[in-house]
Amino acid sequence: MEHLLVVRPDGTVEFIYDDELQPLLEAGDGRVRRASHVEPTDQGHWLADLSQVGGPCLGPFQLRADALAAEVEYLLSHDWNSIVASDVQAASEMDSSPI
């Protein structure tokens, strides 16, 4: 499987998670952020819900692997690094806002 990595000017590396890339998380201050929820339906199929990043709910799929592949395809075709960057910015603003 091919992987796309984005290296920011500050040295931050961003990528769509895959177990093969686990060593990158261990090499520094690694964090994983969820882009979707891949969940089973009551009928035993799988959905990839990308509403967390402003995307659609994809599926149903017979196999979980197909839902995960559709999730990755959607993210790659919709400029995933800007989706992640806006999600990170929103989380950062929430973290720094007064209570």
Secondary structure, 3 states (H helix, E strand, C coil): CCCCEEECCCCCEEECCCHHHHHHHHCCCCCCCCCCEEEECCCCCEEEECHHHCCCEEEEECCHHHHHHHHHHHHHHCCHHHHHHHHHHHHHHHHHCCC
